[in-house]
Amino acid sequence: MPRRDHLLKVRPEGETGRALRTGLRSVREQLRQGSDGETSSSIWQKIRRFVDQLIQTHAHEYTMSFMLTVDADYVDANPGTTYVDFNNGFGQPAAHANTSIDFSVLRPTFARVIIGGSGNEAGSDKGILIADSSDNELCRVEWDGSATKIGLAGDWKALAPDAFIADILTKIRVKGSSATEDITIRRVELQIRAWSMSVSGK
């Protein structure tokens, strides 16, 4: 279940908005009247139950995609066997496919990368990784062999939504199966999953 504080930052309208405003008015009235002897703990439990019910009724999980490259072949010659910044994107070493995404608003809970690409050797554990500007990993995909991969998806990686307080500048990192392998990137798509609240009441 998504965190309550993430969802209540929106301004819901329609049935959702009416339900929220009615519930909050009831809570405020109880507090104003002294709650007829109820303890603060019991009032808080009522609030939690109300918000949980609202979330179960109106919250939904969604998936969003961000294209980090265009459909073209970009080659990184001999990146090595540990992840390094992709060194030939758009003809600008170290300034490739940097995409600013406002994760502080989206607050994603999971991320994965889907790629089209290849290595020119048959070895294993070559990969493409998406990181932020401080090299913190968001997600990755790894594969074996020299066949071109189209639509190869990595596993969903859990994220910590509360850690995102500003825009994230994403970058692409790569590694080969050996010190001599070249990695070709044709397409890189970042997918995130996050929670939202219905604003229409439908």
Backbone bond lengths (Angstrom), bond angles and torsions (degrees), N, CA, C in turn:
res aa  C-N    CA-C-N  psi(-1)  N-CA   C-N-CA  omega(-1)  CA-C   N-CA-C  phi
1 M - - - 1.466 - - 1.527 108.85 -
2 P 1.343 119.01 139.57 1.451 121.47 179.34 1.516 111.47 -68.75
3 R 1.317 115.46 157.86 1.463 119.73 178.21 1.519 110.39 -68.80
4 R 1.344 116.01 143.14 1.457 120.59 -177.18 1.525 111.56 -64.97
5 D 1.350 116.37 -41.98 1.456 118.33 -174.05 1.514 111.86 -67.31
6 H 1.354 117.39 -26.81 1.458 119.01 176.76 1.522 110.14 -66.77
7 L 1.314 116.95 -42.84 1.457 120.84 -173.25 1.515 112.32 -77.03
8 L 1.305 118.01 -30.91 1.455 119.93 -175.33 1.520 112.85 -83.01
9 K 1.342 117.63 6.22 1.453 120.33 173.36 1.524 111.56 -82.36
10 V 1.339 118.22 -11.32 1.453 121.27 177.29 1.521 109.31 -83.32
11 R 1.354 115.40 167.79 1.462 120.38 177.48 1.520 107.48 -115.78
12 P 1.329 118.71 84.82 1.455 121.34 -175.58 1.516 112.12 -70.10
13 E 1.346 115.13 147.34 1.453 121.41 178.04 1.524 109.05 -118.21
14 G 1.326 116.67 -172.80 1.455 121.54 176.59 1.514 111.71 60.90
15 E 1.339 116.48 -145.91 1.460 121.54 -177.81 1.512 111.26 -60.66
16 T 1.343 116.64 -39.19 1.461 119.72 179.40 1.521 110.88 -61.06
17 G 1.337 116.06 -47.10 1.456 119.73 -179.67 1.515 112.22 -63.18
18 R 1.329 117.15 -41.61 1.469 120.09 179.72 1.519 111.16 -63.99
19 A 1.346 116.79 -42.23 1.466 119.97 179.42 1.520 110.89 -63.16
20 L 1.316 116.05 -42.24 1.460 119.86 -179.44 1.522 111.12 -65.34
21 R 1.328 116.48 -46.59 1.466 119.25 -178.34 1.529 111.65 -65.66
22 T 1.337 117.21 -38.96 1.465 120.22 178.50 1.522 110.87 -62.78
23 G 1.333 116.22 -45.40 1.456 120.31 179.82 1.512 112.65 -63.21
24 L 1.322 116.84 -42.07 1.457 119.84 -179.66 1.524 111.64 -69.02
25 R 1.349 117.26 -35.16 1.469 119.12 175.51 1.522 111.02 -62.33
26 S 1.342 116.32 -39.42 1.457 120.42 178.74 1.520 110.98 -63.53
27 V 1.325 115.94 -42.24 1.464 119.87 179.35 1.527 110.16 -64.23
28 R 1.336 116.73 -45.70 1.471 119.54 179.89 1.526 111.56 -61.08
29 E 1.341 117.19 -38.97 1.463 121.00 -179.52 1.524 110.65 -65.13
30 Q 1.333 116.34 -40.24 1.467 119.40 177.97 1.524 110.57 -62.63
31 L 1.328 115.84 -42.52 1.457 119.28 -179.99 1.534 110.86 -65.83
32 R 1.342 117.29 -39.49 1.462 121.00 -179.23 1.524 111.63 -64.52
33 Q 1.333 117.07 -37.95 1.461 121.66 -177.42 1.525 112.78 -85.97
34 G 1.302 116.44 5.34 1.451 118.70 -179.38 1.506 112.65 80.17
35 S 1.325 116.46 4.52 1.459 122.67 172.28 1.516 113.38 61.77
36 D 1.351 117.22 22.56 1.465 120.97 175.47 1.521 112.34 52.59
37 G 1.305 116.37 42.68 1.451 120.26 175.95 1.518 114.94 84.20
38 E 1.325 117.82 0.34 1.460 119.06 179.04 1.524 110.03 -68.09
39 T 1.306 115.09 147.66 1.456 119.91 176.81 1.523 109.67 -79.81
40 S 1.335 115.45 160.59 1.464 119.62 177.90 1.528 110.74 -61.70
41 S 1.333 116.59 -31.31 1.463 120.33 179.23 1.525 111.45 -65.15
42 S 1.330 117.21 -42.64 1.465 119.49 -178.95 1.528 110.85 -69.68
43 I 1.336 116.91 -35.48 1.468 119.73 176.43 1.525 109.97 -64.49
44 W 1.323 116.17 -42.92 1.467 119.98 179.40 1.523 110.79 -62.24
45 Q 1.319 117.84 -38.25 1.460 120.24 177.45 1.526 110.95 -63.17
46 K 1.331 117.46 -37.61 1.467 120.12 176.55 1.526 110.64 -63.49
47 I 1.328 115.50 -42.53 1.461 119.12 178.91 1.525 110.48 -61.48
48 R 1.323 116.29 -44.66 1.469 120.25 -179.82 1.521 110.98 -61.38
49 R 1.337 117.02 -43.18 1.465 119.63 179.87 1.527 111.03 -63.54
50 F 1.335 115.91 -40.20 1.459 119.86 179.67 1.528 110.90 -63.73
51 V 1.320 116.55 -46.48 1.467 119.81 -179.03 1.524 110.70 -66.31
52 D 1.341 117.96 -41.19 1.464 120.74 177.04 1.523 111.15 -58.14
53 Q 1.331 116.39 -43.57 1.465 119.96 179.27 1.525 110.80 -63.87
54 L 1.324 116.52 -40.16 1.458 120.77 179.00 1.525 110.83 -63.25
55 I 1.334 116.52 -43.14 1.459 120.89 -179.94 1.520 110.76 -63.68
56 Q 1.331 117.19 -46.59 1.458 120.37 -178.76 1.522 111.72 -62.04
57 T 1.338 116.84 -30.00 1.461 120.73 -178.00 1.519 112.41 -81.98
58 H 1.323 117.35 -38.23 1.461 119.84 -167.98 1.530 114.90 -119.86
59 A 1.319 119.78 -11.78 1.461 120.03 -177.64 1.522 110.88 -82.79
60 H 1.325 115.73 148.60 1.455 120.17 175.16 1.523 109.23 -148.23
61 E 1.319 114.42 151.93 1.456 120.76 177.74 1.522 108.91 -93.99
62 Y 1.321 116.43 140.92 1.462 120.17 178.96 1.527 109.77 -132.81
63 T 1.328 114.96 161.15 1.462 122.22 176.84 1.519 108.73 -117.99
64 M 1.321 116.22 137.69 1.463 121.72 179.45 1.526 108.86 -130.63
65 S 1.333 116.77 142.13 1.461 121.88 -178.74 1.522 110.90 -115.17
66 F 1.331 115.37 145.38 1.459 122.70 175.17 1.525 108.12 -128.90
67 M 1.328 117.34 123.46 1.456 120.84 176.43 1.527 108.33 -82.72
68 L 1.325 116.54 120.08 1.459 121.15 -177.82 1.516 112.39 -95.63
69 T 1.331 117.69 -13.70 1.463 121.99 174.34 1.515 108.47 -140.54
70 V 1.321 115.59 163.33 1.459 120.72 170.83 1.526 108.35 -88.26
71 D 1.337 116.74 169.34 1.466 120.39 -179.32 1.526 109.87 -78.88
72 A 1.306 116.32 88.91 1.463 122.56 177.84 1.519 107.39 -158.40
73 D 1.328 116.69 161.15 1.462 120.77 -177.97 1.526 110.61 -91.59
74 Y 1.336 115.52 125.10 1.449 122.16 174.16 1.521 107.46 -124.84
75 V 1.328 116.10 131.03 1.461 120.83 -172.98 1.521 110.25 -112.98
76 D 1.327 115.40 131.20 1.458 121.78 170.20 1.521 106.79 -106.68
77 A 1.322 116.49 113.75 1.458 121.01 -177.70 1.524 110.27 -81.78
78 N 1.311 115.57 122.07 1.470 123.00 173.20 1.527 114.26 52.40
79 P 1.319 118.73 59.96 1.469 119.05 178.29 1.522 113.41 -70.76
80 G 1.355 117.39 -17.96 1.452 120.48 -177.92 1.517 112.20 96.06
81 T 1.305 116.49 -173.98 1.469 121.64 -172.63 1.529 113.70 -102.51
82 T 1.308 117.88 7.21 1.464 121.73 171.59 1.529 107.84 -123.22
83 Y 1.316 116.48 153.04 1.459 120.10 -174.24 1.534 111.90 -65.23
84 V 1.340 114.14 129.74 1.463 122.02 175.55 1.526 108.06 -134.38
85 D 1.325 116.18 161.50 1.458 119.68 177.50 1.521 110.11 -60.65
86 F 1.319 116.47 134.37 1.462 121.63 178.18 1.520 108.70 -59.73
87 N 1.347 116.83 129.34 1.450 120.97 -163.27 1.520 114.80 -111.13
88 N 1.339 118.23 21.71 1.457 117.68 176.89 1.522 111.86 -148.49
89 G 1.323 117.66 18.93 1.460 118.94 -177.22 1.511 112.15 -71.32
90 F 1.317 116.67 124.70 1.458 122.74 176.06 1.527 112.13 56.47
91 G 1.340 116.26 26.99 1.454 120.27 175.17 1.516 114.64 73.45
92 Q 1.322 117.68 9.92 1.454 120.42 -177.30 1.525 110.51 -126.70
93 P 1.329 117.69 97.18 1.459 119.45 177.51 1.527 111.12 -53.50
94 A 1.329 115.30 132.45 1.469 124.12 175.90 1.524 113.61 72.55
95 A 1.337 118.84 0.08 1.470 119.56 178.70 1.519 110.08 -127.10
96 H 1.314 115.05 38.17 1.453 121.67 -171.21 1.517 111.35 -99.63
97 A 1.304 116.09 134.00 1.469 121.30 169.67 1.519 113.32 49.66
98 N 1.319 116.54 29.46 1.460 118.94 176.20 1.523 108.65 -75.91
99 T 1.309 116.64 117.50 1.460 121.80 -174.34 1.518 109.39 -122.28
100 S 1.318 117.13 123.32 1.457 121.25 179.49 1.526 109.58 -87.68
101 I 1.339 116.92 122.03 1.458 123.23 -178.34 1.526 108.23 -126.65
102 D 1.316 116.76 131.00 1.467 120.08 -176.77 1.528 110.00 -83.61
103 F 1.319 116.53 80.74 1.456 121.73 178.21 1.524 111.82 -69.28
104 S 1.339 118.26 -18.95 1.464 119.51 -179.78 1.520 111.09 -66.64
105 V 1.326 117.69 -26.09 1.459 122.07 175.50 1.523 110.96 -91.35
106 L 1.330 116.94 -45.25 1.467 120.77 -177.42 1.525 112.18 -69.71
107 R 1.329 117.23 -34.52 1.465 123.40 -179.80 1.534 111.99 45.98
108 P 1.328 116.99 62.00 1.465 119.48 -178.34 1.521 112.07 -66.80
109 T 1.324 115.21 146.35 1.463 121.39 177.71 1.523 112.35 -100.81
110 F 1.341 116.93 -22.27 1.463 122.05 177.91 1.523 109.21 -143.92
111 A 1.334 116.52 155.16 1.460 121.60 174.83 1.523 109.25 -145.35
112 R 1.332 115.46 151.46 1.454 121.18 171.62 1.520 108.31 -149.40
113 V 1.335 116.21 162.43 1.453 121.43 178.66 1.524 109.08 -117.99
114 I 1.329 116.09 139.68 1.461 123.47 176.45 1.520 106.89 -120.48
115 I 1.329 117.05 129.28 1.464 119.10 -170.97 1.521 112.35 -130.61
116 G 1.300 113.48 159.02 1.452 122.36 161.38 1.513 105.85 -120.51
117 G 1.310 118.16 125.55 1.450 119.60 -176.83 1.512 111.87 179.18
118 S 1.324 115.56 -177.92 1.467 119.54 -177.67 1.517 110.07 -163.41
119 G 1.333 114.58 164.77 1.447 122.65 168.25 1.520 107.52 -118.49
120 N 1.315 117.62 159.35 1.469 119.44 -177.14 1.521 113.08 -99.14
121 E 1.337 116.98 14.70 1.457 121.54 175.31 1.522 109.17 -130.33
122 A 1.335 115.93 162.67 1.470 121.11 -173.07 1.524 113.63 -89.00
123 G 1.311 117.49 4.41 1.453 120.28 -174.92 1.523 113.91 -69.35
124 S 1.335 115.21 -179.64 1.469 121.49 -175.12 1.526 111.21 -110.51
125 D 1.339 114.40 167.11 1.467 123.52 172.69 1.526 114.14 64.88
126 K 1.328 117.49 30.10 1.464 118.65 168.09 1.521 107.42 -79.51
127 G 1.315 117.53 155.42 1.451 116.44 -174.26 1.514 114.72 -162.41
128 I 1.326 113.71 167.86 1.462 124.07 174.50 1.525 107.08 -129.32
129 L 1.306 116.23 132.04 1.464 122.35 -174.79 1.528 109.03 -128.87
130 I 1.318 116.12 140.31 1.458 121.48 174.23 1.526 108.17 -103.70
131 A 1.322 115.65 128.08 1.462 121.23 -178.03 1.523 109.73 -130.74
132 D 1.337 115.24 166.26 1.458 118.65 171.11 1.523 108.83 -88.48
133 S 1.312 116.92 -176.61 1.463 120.22 -174.19 1.523 113.05 -67.36
134 S 1.342 116.69 -14.77 1.469 120.82 177.26 1.522 112.14 -99.44
135 D 1.342 116.66 13.44 1.467 123.98 179.31 1.522 113.54 69.64
136 N 1.325 118.05 18.21 1.459 120.20 172.88 1.524 108.96 -77.59
137 E 1.321 116.56 128.60 1.461 120.77 -175.84 1.525 112.05 -70.32
138 L 1.329 115.72 133.76 1.459 122.04 169.75 1.521 110.46 -97.50
139 C 1.336 117.55 -42.68 1.461 121.94 178.85 1.524 108.57 -171.53
140 R 1.324 116.23 167.97 1.465 120.93 179.87 1.513 110.42 -153.57
141 V 1.349 115.19 165.30 1.457 122.28 170.18 1.528 107.27 -140.03
142 E 1.323 116.68 137.35 1.459 121.89 -179.89 1.518 109.69 -130.58
143 W 1.341 116.64 152.75 1.464 120.31 -177.40 1.521 110.32 -154.58
144 D 1.322 115.04 171.56 1.462 123.34 179.85 1.525 109.55 -118.36
145 G 1.332 116.18 157.53 1.459 121.04 172.29 1.518 113.59 87.73
146 S 1.344 114.73 173.54 1.463 120.88 -175.21 1.520 113.56 -103.84
147 A 1.334 118.00 -2.22 1.465 120.32 -179.55 1.528 110.36 -67.29
148 T 1.318 116.00 143.84 1.462 120.88 176.61 1.527 110.12 -66.97
149 K 1.301 116.34 132.46 1.463 121.98 179.19 1.525 109.43 -102.24
150 I 1.316 115.97 128.18 1.457 121.91 177.12 1.528 108.25 -121.75
151 G 1.306 116.99 124.02 1.462 120.66 -179.55 1.516 113.61 70.65
152 L 1.328 117.47 27.66 1.465 121.06 178.77 1.528 109.04 -78.32
153 A 1.322 116.16 121.69 1.467 121.36 -175.35 1.522 110.96 -107.67
154 G 1.308 116.47 136.66 1.448 121.25 172.31 1.519 111.10 -82.51
155 D 1.313 115.97 174.23 1.463 120.64 177.37 1.530 110.05 -72.25
156 W 1.327 115.20 151.71 1.459 119.74 172.53 1.526 108.75 -67.05
157 K 1.314 116.59 130.40 1.465 121.72 178.64 1.526 108.89 -110.12
158 A 1.335 116.00 128.79 1.461 120.69 -179.93 1.527 110.33 -68.72
159 L 1.327 115.72 138.49 1.457 122.28 177.94 1.523 109.61 -118.15
160 A 1.318 115.79 165.46 1.467 121.72 178.02 1.522 108.12 -107.28
161 P 1.344 118.33 97.87 1.469 120.34 -174.89 1.521 114.04 -54.74
162 D 1.324 117.72 -35.62 1.463 120.17 -176.92 1.525 112.63 -67.81
163 A 1.333 117.08 -15.14 1.463 120.23 -179.31 1.526 112.18 -78.48
164 F 1.329 117.01 -15.01 1.459 120.33 -176.08 1.525 109.46 -92.36
165 I 1.333 115.95 107.26 1.461 120.64 -177.10 1.525 111.61 -117.11
166 A 1.323 117.73 2.22 1.461 121.31 -179.04 1.522 108.79 -158.73
167 D 1.334 115.41 -179.29 1.458 119.42 174.75 1.523 109.79 -60.73
168 I 1.332 115.74 144.82 1.457 121.70 175.12 1.524 108.33 -105.82
169 L 1.322 117.44 125.25 1.456 121.84 175.35 1.522 107.80 -93.24
170 T 1.325 116.26 103.14 1.459 119.96 -175.87 1.521 110.91 -80.43
171 K 1.318 115.28 153.84 1.459 120.45 172.99 1.513 109.40 -145.34
172 I 1.321 114.65 160.60 1.459 122.17 -177.03 1.523 108.98 -102.08
173 R 1.331 116.09 132.54 1.463 121.70 175.55 1.525 108.10 -123.12
174 V 1.319 116.44 149.34 1.467 120.82 -175.92 1.527 110.19 -137.19
175 K 1.336 113.98 160.40 1.463 120.02 170.22 1.517 108.21 -149.71
176 G 1.335 116.16 154.10 1.452 121.60 177.27 1.512 111.30 -104.91
177 S 1.321 115.17 178.32 1.465 119.96 177.97 1.523 111.59 -85.61
178 S 1.331 116.50 -11.58 1.465 121.31 177.81 1.522 108.36 -150.75
179 A 1.314 115.96 174.14 1.462 120.42 -179.28 1.518 112.61 -71.46
180 T 1.335 117.68 -13.34 1.469 120.51 -175.99 1.526 113.64 -108.40
181 E 1.327 118.17 -3.49 1.461 119.63 -175.54 1.526 111.98 -78.11
182 D 1.341 115.21 139.99 1.461 122.13 172.54 1.528 108.99 -95.91
183 I 1.311 116.70 141.85 1.466 121.80 177.16 1.532 108.90 -112.94
184 T 1.328 115.20 127.60 1.463 121.51 177.69 1.526 109.57 -107.17
185 I 1.309 115.57 127.72 1.462 121.53 175.87 1.522 108.65 -106.76
186 R 1.308 115.67 127.47 1.460 120.51 177.95 1.530 111.20 -108.20
187 R 1.318 115.73 -34.91 1.471 119.65 -175.50 1.525 107.91 -158.56
188 V 1.321 117.15 135.37 1.464 121.55 177.52 1.528 108.37 -135.24
189 E 1.325 115.12 123.06 1.462 121.86 -179.34 1.525 109.18 -123.76
190 L 1.310 116.63 126.04 1.464 122.28 174.97 1.518 108.59 -97.61
191 Q 1.330 116.76 125.86 1.459 121.35 175.84 1.522 108.92 -113.24
192 I 1.334 115.76 140.24 1.461 120.40 175.01 1.521 109.36 -126.13
193 R 1.332 115.94 154.67 1.459 122.17 170.87 1.520 107.53 -118.55
194 A 1.328 115.35 138.12 1.463 120.74 -179.99 1.515 108.63 -150.08
195 W 1.330 115.16 173.07 1.464 121.25 -179.53 1.515 109.61 -109.71
196 S 1.314 115.10 145.97 1.454 121.56 176.52 1.515 108.56 -139.59
197 M 1.334 116.16 166.07 1.455 121.12 176.64 1.516 109.02 -116.45
198 S 1.317 116.12 135.33 1.457 120.86 178.01 1.519 110.39 -59.46
199 V 1.335 116.29 135.28 1.463 119.76 178.25 1.521 111.49 -106.59
200 S 1.324 116.97 1.95 1.460 119.55 -178.81 1.513 112.75 -107.43
201 G 1.348 116.31 -14.50 1.455 120.88 -177.50 1.505 113.27 78.82
202 K 1.342 117.42 7.83 1.461 119.95 -179.01 1.509 110.59 -87.43
